[in-house]
Amino acid sequence: MKKFYKYLIIFILFTASIYSQPKNDENYIPVKSTEQISVTANASANVIRGVTISSMVTDFSVDDLDFGDIFATGSTQTRSIANSNGRRFMATGQAGRYIFINYTSTVTLSNALWVAQYGGTTSTIPFTTTPIPDGTGANPNYVNPYPIVNGNSYLLINSGGIGTLYIWVGGRITIAANKPAGDYIGTFTISVSY
């Protein structure tokens, strides 16, 4: 009889261990644990303000670099406009970022449009930026200027949440002796990019 009880106890323990194991069948419903573990992660995006450049009118009534009236003589003449008195441009973009600046350093001015309207001899005058433009950061006044070298990068200074850089451009023209009359016009370009 002792053997019977011994086998019965072994059978009950064996059966209990089988039925206490989780089942892998589709009818098995797991018991939800009261312990919860979580993890957090950040989502982010960096919105960049587009870079722009615009011309600012300074002492001139028109938006040009104007060398004024020049009387033709029998001698070569040179006229210059200092950067501080030249054209002022404002580049804007993301504060604290660097932008690349490229500009036309030499331009040919031509009187072709004037000659087409009034007649005469078509001619040209060379224009060169003098010697290189200056930058004044976020200061719209010509204070503590520093040289802007063609193709280099420059920091946009924070000004009310907008990155700003003022660029000042002057230039020089040389008028040959007995230069034909006319309004001499040419275009120079300043471009900015990240």
Helices and strands as residue ranges (DSSP letters): H 2-20, E 52-56, E 77-81, G 83-85, E 87-93, E 98-103, E 106-110, H 112-118, E 124-129, E 134-135, E 146-147, E 153-155, E 157-159, E 162-169, E 171-175, E 190-193
